[in-house]
Amino acid sequence: MPSPIESISSLVTHMIENRFLPISLWAGWLFIIFAKHKIQG
């Protein structure tokens, strides 16, 4: 099972390659922030 970081990285890279950069950045950052809060408690 790939780590969350690897999954996010591959997803963001895929989106960038398909020219969805703004959407991928917002979605990626929001997901990372949400995940960090969940992990930290």
C-alpha positions in Angstrom: 0.0 0.0 0.0 1.5 3.3 -1.0 2.0 6.0 1.6 -0.3 9.1 1.6 2.6 11.3 0.5 3.3 9.1 -2.5 -0.3 9.0 -3.5 -0.7 12.8 -3.2 2.5 13.3 -5.2 1.5 11.1 -8.0 -2.0 12.6 -8.1 -0.7 16.2 -8.2 1.9 15.2 -10.8 -0.9 13.6 -12.9 -3.1 16.7 -12.6 -0.2 19.1 -13.4 0.5 17.1 -16.5 -3.1 17.4 -17.5 -3.0 21.2 -16.9 -5.3 21.2 -13.9 -2.6 23.0 -11.8 -4.7 25.5 -9.8 -7.3 22.8 -8.9 -4.7 20.2 -8.0 -2.8 22.7 -5.8 -5.9 23.8 -3.9 -7.1 20.2 -3.5 -3.7 19.0 -2.6 -3.0 21.6 0.1 -6.5 21.3 1.6 -6.1 17.5 1.8 -2.6 17.8 3.4 -3.8 20.3 5.9 -6.9 18.2 6.7 -4.7 15.0 7.0 -2.2 16.8 9.3 -5.0 17.9 11.7 -6.4 14.3 11.7 -3.0 12.8 12.4 -2.1 15.2 15.2 -5.4 14.7 16.9 
